[in-house]
Amino acid sequence: ASFNVAGGSLNDDDLELWLKRGDVAIPVPGASGSGASGSGGSVFSSSSFFENNTTTTNNNNTNNPNAAAAAAAERGSSPLSSSPNLVSTCADVVVVGLQECFNTMSPHNYTAMTGILQSHFAANVTPNNSNNDATKLPSTSSNSPLEYVADASSGHTRLSMRQMVFVRKDRLRVEAVGKDALTAGGLFKGCLASFLTVADAAGRRSHFVFANIHAPSGENRADDRNAAINRVKQRLKDVAGDTYDDATVFVFGDLNYRTNASLNLELAPLSPSKVKDLAEAGEFALLASVDELLPQLDAGGCLEGFETPPCDFMPTSKMEKRPGFYYVNSRLPSFTDRVVWRASADAPEKEQKRETSHDDDKAADDGAPAEFARLTVTCCEYEAVGQVASSDHKPLRAVFVLRPVRETPATPTPVPE
């Protein structure tokens, strides 16, 4: 979940509209009723009890007469839009990224945000063992299944950013955590990153990287944004080490990619009112054809190998500060706030190796080492929350279901006669 607060504050009503206390409704084929076992995530869901595989699909609108729009639409992975059943549950992992959340005129708002978000999720709090986080919270206990993971969460006043990680400890065991901060693309732009290794009830271990980015702003600065993201990616690899290639990586935040008419001259000239009219008419494939982000998912782009769902909602910037989607007239409305990912199932292949647990009590029930699980990622919800009116951006919310890839043994075990 991502929100450029634009120096404002968070209140309970906005959080309820945006984060929904971590509650999600996810499609589960074959499940029935609210009692079915399921798990969802905002931004991420570990489906530790799901056994069937899920593959993401591309939105290929062959009837679109505009070739540029059709090509742009193909770059997005469509959210999972239909399923025989929906299961309501609390997310297994919640990651919240904030940008422009430090205001020198109201510094107390920044320091209060950790407590406000923790209270919103009614989360337990684990002690923060680091010495460099300005916000230290004591251990607390509640009835919420979510626990705030302080050692994977961070804030940075100069970058004016904060990232908070919550995990359902009743379903996932946190085995390793880390965090990092990086300036990229300017003195006040950069990234907060969280590194997480978790194991599910079956003993399957998975690595995750969550990178909350505020990229360089401004028109005609796509190259600067690309360079900043390349620098962030290199830093993530350096910090994560060998686990990066095995990790599912989420990059999100105010990536600042703009609506750029030069990408599809058939739409030129573009005005703020024309962009808004196209969005209100549901012409999202046409808007995708002038979206600076999507070409970066192609070969040679700074996000090659990553996916993103189509933006089938109104652009998130730049807004008037009131409910609904009312844009300032000085800029083309743009989908600046985004979520992209690379599933570990799609990560570069390398020599298979079996990981071992850190200690005996972290091993599987049969005493065997924990199994490393590569995961598929399916987006089942992606939306901008128009009713939040405290910023010139609209907050973004995405829900994902992650499932382990099942590997079939090369040689079946013979059945005794």
C-alpha positions as CSV (number, residue, x, y, z in Angstrom):
1,A,0.0,0.0,0.0
2,S,1.5,3.3,-1.0
3,F,0.6,7.0,-0.3
4,N,2.4,10.2,-1.1
5,V,1.1,12.2,1.9
6,A,2.4,15.6,0.4
7,G,3.2,16.8,3.9
8,G,-0.2,16.1,5.3
9,S,-1.3,13.8,8.1
10,L,-3.1,10.5,8.4
11,N,-6.5,10.2,10.1
12,D,-8.6,7.2,11.1
13,D,-11.2,7.8,8.3
14,D,-8.5,7.9,5.6
15,L,-6.9,4.7,6.9
16,E,-10.2,2.9,7.0
17,L,-10.8,3.8,3.4
18,W,-7.3,2.9,2.3
19,L,-6.0,0.1,4.4
20,K,-9.2,-1.5,5.7
21,R,-7.4,-2.8,8.8
22,G,-5.6,-5.4,6.6
23,D,-8.9,-7.1,5.6
24,V,-9.0,-8.5,2.1
25,A,-11.4,-10.5,0.0
26,I,-9.5,-12.9,-2.3
27,P,-10.7,-15.4,-4.9
28,V,-10.1,-19.0,-4.0
29,P,-11.1,-21.6,-6.6
30,G,-12.8,-24.5,-4.9
31,A,-13.4,-22.8,-1.5
32,S,-16.8,-22.3,-0.1
33,G,-18.0,-19.7,2.5
34,S,-16.1,-17.5,4.9
35,G,-14.9,-20.5,6.8
36,A,-12.6,-21.7,4.1
37,S,-8.8,-21.5,4.7
38,G,-7.3,-18.7,2.8
39,S,-4.9,-15.8,3.1
40,G,-4.5,-12.5,1.4
41,G,-2.1,-9.6,1.3
42,S,-2.0,-5.9,0.9
43,V,0.6,-5.5,-0.6
44,F,1.5,-9.2,-0.3
45,S,-0.2,-12.5,0.6
46,S,1.6,-15.7,1.4
47,S,-0.7,-18.5,0.5
48,S,1.0,-21.0,2.7
49,F,-2.0,-23.4,2.6
50,F,-2.8,-23.1,-1.1
51,E,-1.6,-26.0,-3.1
52,N,-2.7,-25.2,-6.7
53,N,-0.6,-23.0,-8.9
54,T,-1.7,-19.7,-10.3
55,T,-0.3,-18.0,-13.4
56,T,-0.7,-14.3,-14.2
57,T,-2.3,-13.5,-17.5
58,N,-1.8,-10.6,-19.9
59,N,-4.5,-8.1,-21.0
60,N,-4.4,-8.6,-24.7
61,N,-7.1,-6.5,-26.4
62,T,-6.8,-7.6,-30.0
63,N,-9.9,-5.5,-30.9
64,N,-8.2,-2.3,-30.0
65,P,-7.6,-0.3,-33.2
66,N,-4.7,1.6,-31.7
67,A,-1.6,-0.6,-32.0
68,A,0.3,1.5,-29.5
69,A,-2.5,1.1,-27.0
70,A,-2.7,-2.6,-27.5
71,A,1.0,-3.1,-27.1
72,A,1.0,-1.1,-23.9
73,A,-1.9,-3.1,-22.6
74,E,0.0,-6.3,-23.2
75,R,2.7,-5.2,-20.8
76,G,0.4,-5.3,-17.8
77,S,-0.6,-8.4,-15.9
78,S,-4.4,-8.4,-15.4
79,P,-5.7,-8.6,-11.9
80,L,-7.6,-11.8,-11.1
81,S,-11.1,-10.5,-11.8
82,S,-13.3,-13.6,-11.6
83,S,-13.5,-16.6,-9.3
84,P,-16.2,-19.0,-8.1
85,N,-15.7,-17.8,-4.5
86,L,-14.3,-14.9,-2.5
87,V,-12.9,-15.5,1.0
88,S,-12.6,-12.7,3.5
89,T,-9.6,-12.8,5.7
90,C,-6.8,-10.8,7.2
91,A,-3.7,-10.3,5.1
92,D,-0.7,-12.5,6.0
93,V,1.7,-9.6,5.3
94,V,0.9,-5.9,5.1
95,V,3.5,-3.4,3.8
96,V,2.7,0.3,4.0
97,G,5.0,2.8,2.2
98,L,4.6,6.6,2.7
99,Q,6.3,9.4,0.7
100,E,6.5,13.1,1.5
101,C,5.3,12.4,5.0
102,F,7.7,14.7,7.0
103,N,6.7,18.3,7.3
104,T,9.0,20.7,9.1
105,M,6.0,22.7,10.1
106,S,4.4,19.7,11.8
107,P,7.2,17.2,12.8
108,H,4.9,15.6,15.4
109,N,2.8,14.2,12.5
110,Y,5.8,12.2,11.3
111,T,6.7,10.8,14.7
112,A,3.0,9.9,15.3
113,M,2.5,7.9,12.1
114,T,4.0,4.7,13.5
115,G,1.6,4.6,16.4
116,I,-1.3,5.6,14.2
117,L,-0.7,2.8,11.7
118,Q,0.0,0.3,14.5
119,S,-3.3,1.3,16.2
120,H,-5.2,1.0,12.9
121,F,-4.1,-2.6,12.5
122,A,-4.4,-3.2,16.3
123,A,-1.1,-4.9,15.8
124,N,1.2,-6.5,18.4
125,V,4.7,-4.9,18.4
126,T,8.0,-6.7,18.5
127,P,10.9,-4.9,20.2
128,N,13.1,-3.0,17.8
129,N,16.6,-4.3,18.3
130,S,18.2,-1.7,16.0
131,N,20.0,1.3,17.3
132,N,19.4,3.7,14.4
133,D,15.6,4.0,14.2
134,A,14.2,7.1,15.7
135,T,10.9,5.4,16.6
136,K,11.2,2.8,19.4
137,L,8.0,1.1,20.5
138,P,7.7,-1.2,23.5
139,S,6.4,-4.7,23.1
140,T,2.6,-4.8,23.2
141,S,0.0,-7.5,22.9
142,S,-3.5,-7.5,21.3
143,N,-6.0,-9.9,19.8
144,S,-5.0,-8.9,16.3
145,P,-3.2,-11.6,14.2
146,L,-0.9,-8.9,12.8
147,E,2.4,-8.0,14.4
148,Y,4.5,-5.0,13.6
149,V,8.0,-6.0,12.6
150,A,10.1,-3.1,13.8
151,D,13.4,-4.5,12.5
152,A,12.0,-4.6,8.9
153,S,10.4,-1.1,9.2
154,S,12.1,2.3,9.0
155,G,11.7,6.0,8.6
156,H,14.0,8.7,7.1
157,T,13.3,12.4,7.7
158,R,15.4,13.8,4.9
159,L,13.9,11.5,2.4
160,S,10.5,12.2,4.1
161,M,9.6,8.6,3.9
162,R,8.4,5.8,6.1
163,Q,7.8,2.1,5.6
164,M,6.1,-0.3,8.0
165,V,5.8,-4.1,7.8
166,F,3.2,-6.2,9.5
167,V,3.1,-10.0,9.6
168,R,0.6,-12.6,10.7
169,K,2.7,-14.6,13.2
170,D,-0.1,-17.2,13.5
171,R,0.6,-18.2,9.9
172,L,4.1,-17.3,9.1
173,R,7.4,-17.6,11.0
174,V,9.8,-14.7,10.5
175,E,13.3,-16.1,10.2
176,A,15.3,-13.1,9.0
177,V,14.7,-9.4,8.6
178,G,16.6,-6.4,7.4
179,K,16.2,-2.8,6.1
180,D,18.0,-0.2,4.2
181,A,17.7,3.5,3.1
182,L,19.2,5.0,-0.1
183,T,19.3,8.4,-1.6
184,A,18.7,8.2,-5.4
185,G,17.7,10.7,-8.0
186,G,18.3,13.8,-5.8
187,L,19.0,14.9,-2.2
188,F,15.4,14.3,-1.1
189,K,14.5,11.3,-3.3
190,G,15.3,7.7,-2.7
191,C,14.2,4.4,-1.3
192,L,13.4,2.6,1.9
193,A,13.7,-1.2,1.6
194,S,12.6,-4.1,3.8
195,F,14.1,-7.6,3.5
196,L,12.1,-10.5,4.9
197,T,12.5,-14.3,5.1
198,V,9.5,-16.2,6.3
199,A,8.5,-19.9,6.5
200,D,5.0,-21.2,6.4
201,A,3.4,-24.0,8.4
202,A,4.6,-26.6,5.9
203,G,8.2,-25.5,6.5
204,R,8.6,-23.7,3.1
205,R,10.9,-20.7,3.2
206,S,10.6,-17.7,1.0
207,H,12.6,-14.5,0.6
208,F,11.0,-11.1,-0.1
209,V,12.2,-7.6,-0.9
210,F,9.9,-4.6,-0.5
211,A,11.2,-1.3,-2.0
212,N,9.3,1.9,-1.4
213,I,10.6,4.4,-3.9
214,H,10.1,8.2,-4.3
215,A,11.7,8.8,-7.8
216,P,12.6,12.2,-9.3
217,S,9.7,14.4,-10.2
218,G,9.1,16.6,-13.2
219,E,8.1,16.4,-16.8
220,N,10.6,15.0,-19.4
221,R,12.7,13.4,-16.7
222,A,12.0,9.7,-17.5
223,D,15.8,9.1,-17.9
224,D,16.4,10.5,-14.4
225,R,13.7,8.2,-13.0
226,N,15.2,5.2,-14.9
227,A,18.7,5.9,-13.5
228,A,17.3,6.2,-9.9
229,I,15.5,2.9,-10.2
230,N,18.6,1.2,-11.6
231,R,20.6,2.5,-8.7
232,V,18.0,1.2,-6.2
233,K,18.0,-2.2,-7.9
234,Q,21.7,-2.5,-7.6
235,R,21.6,-1.5,-4.0
236,L,18.9,-4.1,-3.3
237,K,21.1,-6.8,-4.9
238,D,24.1,-5.7,-2.9
239,V,22.2,-5.7,0.4
240,A,20.2,-8.9,-0.1
241,G,23.2,-10.8,-1.5
242,D,22.6,-14.3,-2.7
243,T,19.0,-14.2,-1.6
244,Y,18.0,-11.5,-4.1
245,D,17.9,-13.9,-7.1
246,D,15.6,-16.2,-5.0
247,A,13.4,-13.4,-3.7
248,T,10.0,-12.1,-4.8
249,V,10.6,-8.4,-5.2
250,F,7.9,-5.6,-4.9
251,V,8.8,-2.1,-6.1
252,F,6.2,0.5,-5.3
253,G,5.6,4.1,-4.3
254,D,5.6,7.4,-6.1
255,L,7.6,6.3,-9.1
256,N,6.7,9.6,-10.8
257,Y,6.3,8.3,-14.3
258,R,4.2,10.7,-16.3
259,T,1.7,10.8,-19.1
260,N,3.8,11.5,-22.1
261,A,2.1,12.3,-25.4
262,S,5.2,11.7,-27.4
263,L,4.8,7.9,-26.8
264,N,1.6,7.9,-29.0
265,L,1.3,10.8,-31.3
266,E,-2.1,9.7,-32.4
267,L,-3.4,11.1,-29.1
268,A,-1.6,14.4,-29.4
269,P,-2.1,17.1,-28.4
270,L,-3.0,16.1,-24.8
271,S,-4.5,18.4,-22.3
272,P,-5.5,17.8,-18.6
273,S,-9.1,17.7,-19.6
274,K,-8.6,15.3,-22.4
275,V,-6.7,12.8,-20.2
276,K,-9.4,13.0,-17.6
277,D,-12.1,12.5,-20.2
278,L,-10.3,9.4,-21.5
279,A,-10.0,8.0,-18.0
280,E,-13.7,8.7,-17.2
281,A,-14.7,7.0,-20.4
282,G,-12.7,3.9,-19.4
283,E,-10.1,4.3,-22.2
284,F,-7.4,2.9,-20.0
285,A,-5.6,1.1,-22.9
286,L,-5.2,4.4,-24.7
287,L,-3.8,6.0,-21.5
288,A,-1.4,3.0,-21.2
289,S,0.0,3.9,-24.6
290,V,1.3,7.2,-23.2
291,D,2.4,5.9,-19.8
292,E,6.2,6.3,-19.3
293,L,6.5,3.4,-17.0
294,L,5.3,0.6,-19.3
295,P,8.2,0.7,-21.8
296,Q,10.6,0.2,-18.8
297,L,9.1,-3.3,-18.3
298,D,10.4,-4.3,-21.8
299,A,13.8,-5.7,-22.7
300,G,16.4,-3.2,-21.9
301,G,14.2,-1.2,-19.5
302,C,15.1,-0.4,-15.9
303,L,12.3,-2.7,-14.8
304,E,12.9,-5.5,-17.3
305,G,11.6,-8.8,-15.8
306,F,9.0,-7.0,-13.6
307,E,5.2,-7.0,-14.1
308,T,2.5,-4.6,-13.2
309,P,-1.3,-4.8,-13.4
310,P,-3.2,-2.4,-15.8
311,C,-4.2,0.9,-14.2
312,D,-8.0,0.5,-14.6
313,F,-8.7,3.5,-12.4
314,M,-8.3,7.2,-12.5
315,P,-4.8,8.8,-12.6
316,T,-3.5,9.4,-9.0
317,S,-1.8,12.8,-9.6
318,K,-1.9,15.7,-9.4
319,M,-5.1,16.3,-7.5
320,E,-7.0,19.0,-5.8
321,K,-7.3,18.2,-2.1
322,R,-10.9,17.1,-2.0
323,P,-12.8,13.8,-2.4
324,G,-13.0,12.4,-5.8
325,F,-10.7,12.8,-8.8
326,Y,-10.3,16.6,-9.5
327,Y,-7.1,17.5,-11.2
328,V,-5.0,20.7,-11.2
329,N,-4.9,22.3,-14.6
330,S,-1.2,22.8,-14.6
331,R,-0.3,19.2,-15.2
332,L,-1.4,16.2,-17.3
333,P,-3.0,13.7,-14.9
334,S,-0.6,10.7,-14.5
335,F,-0.4,7.3,-12.9
336,T,2.6,8.3,-10.8
337,D,1.9,5.9,-7.9
338,R,2.5,2.3,-8.9
339,V,3.3,-1.2,-7.8
340,V,5.5,-3.6,-9.9
341,W,6.9,-7.0,-8.9
342,R,9.1,-9.8,-10.0
343,A,7.9,-13.2,-8.8
344,S,10.6,-15.6,-7.5
345,A,9.1,-18.2,-9.9
346,D,10.3,-15.9,-12.7
347,A,13.7,-15.0,-11.2
348,P,16.8,-16.0,-13.1
349,E,17.5,-19.7,-12.9
350,K,20.6,-20.8,-11.0
351,E,21.9,-24.0,-9.5
352,Q,19.4,-25.5,-7.2
353,K,20.4,-25.7,-3.6
354,R,18.6,-26.8,-0.5
355,E,18.6,-24.3,2.4
356,T,18.9,-25.4,6.0
357,S,17.1,-23.9,9.0
358,H,19.0,-21.8,11.5
359,D,18.2,-24.1,14.4
360,D,16.4,-27.3,15.1
361,D,13.2,-25.7,16.3
362,K,12.8,-24.0,13.0
363,A,13.0,-27.2,11.0
364,A,9.9,-29.0,9.6
365,D,8.0,-31.4,11.7
366,D,9.8,-34.4,10.3
367,G,13.2,-32.9,11.2
368,A,14.1,-32.2,7.5
369,P,15.6,-28.8,6.5
370,A,13.1,-26.2,5.5
371,E,12.3,-26.2,1.8
372,F,12.8,-23.2,-0.4
373,A,9.7,-22.3,-2.3
374,R,9.6,-20.3,-5.5
375,L,6.3,-18.4,-5.8
376,T,3.9,-17.2,-8.4
377,V,2.2,-13.8,-7.9
378,T,-1.4,-13.0,-8.9
379,C,-2.9,-9.6,-8.4
380,C,-6.5,-9.7,-7.3
381,E,-7.1,-6.1,-6.4
382,Y,-5.4,-2.8,-7.6
383,E,-7.1,0.5,-7.0
384,A,-6.7,4.2,-6.1
385,V,-8.8,5.5,-3.2
386,G,-10.5,8.6,-4.5
387,Q,-12.3,9.6,-1.3
388,V,-9.1,10.3,0.6
389,A,-8.7,14.1,0.2
390,S,-5.7,15.0,2.4
391,S,-3.0,15.0,-0.4
392,D,-2.5,16.0,-4.0
393,H,-2.0,12.3,-4.7
394,K,-4.5,9.5,-4.1
395,P,-3.4,6.5,-2.1
396,L,-2.8,3.2,-3.8
397,R,-3.8,-0.3,-2.6
398,A,-2.9,-3.6,-4.1
399,V,-3.7,-7.2,-3.0
400,F,-1.8,-10.2,-4.1
401,V,-2.1,-14.0,-3.8
402,L,1.2,-15.9,-3.8
403,R,1.4,-19.6,-4.3
404,P,4.3,-22.0,-4.3
405,V,5.3,-23.7,-7.5
406,R,4.8,-27.4,-7.2
407,E,7.7,-29.4,-8.6
408,T,7.0,-32.9,-10.0
409,P,9.7,-35.4,-9.1
410,A,11.7,-36.5,-12.1
411,T,11.3,-40.2,-11.4
412,P,8.0,-41.4,-9.8
413,T,8.3,-43.6,-6.8
414,P,7.5,-47.2,-7.9
415,V,4.4,-48.8,-6.3
416,P,5.1,-52.2,-4.8
417,E,3.3,-55.1,-6.5
